Amino acid sequence: MPNLNNLKPYQPGESGNKAGRPVSDIRKTIRETFAKPSGKHDTTLEAIIDRMIKMAMKGSIKATELLLSYAYGKPKGETPELPEITVILPKAPYHKDTDTNNHDGY
């Protein structure tokens, strides 16, 4: 049975943890990790960027978009004014098996 005489409620605005919650700065940890050497690169960040460039050069749209957005900024969403284009397609060649307008009896 607990000793109820020792239990004291905290006063309003008073904390039970005087030191406060420990701060974990994930961004600082990531930056420190990126600053470490990685293989032939001076930093892990350089290794990641090098890999993304290789992926973009092999056709990865996501890698290309990410690299361009960080290098030059994301597009503002404005679409350029495009001229109206009329496309004229040639008539499909006649084929007796698929032409439903074939009235020659075949």
Buried (B, 14 or more C-beta within 10 A) or exposed (E): EEEEEEEEEEEEEEEEEEEEEEEEEEEEEEEEEBEEEBEEBEBBBBBEBBEBBEBBEEEBEEBBEBBEEEEEEEEEEEEEEEEEEEEEEEEEEEEEEEEEEEEEEE
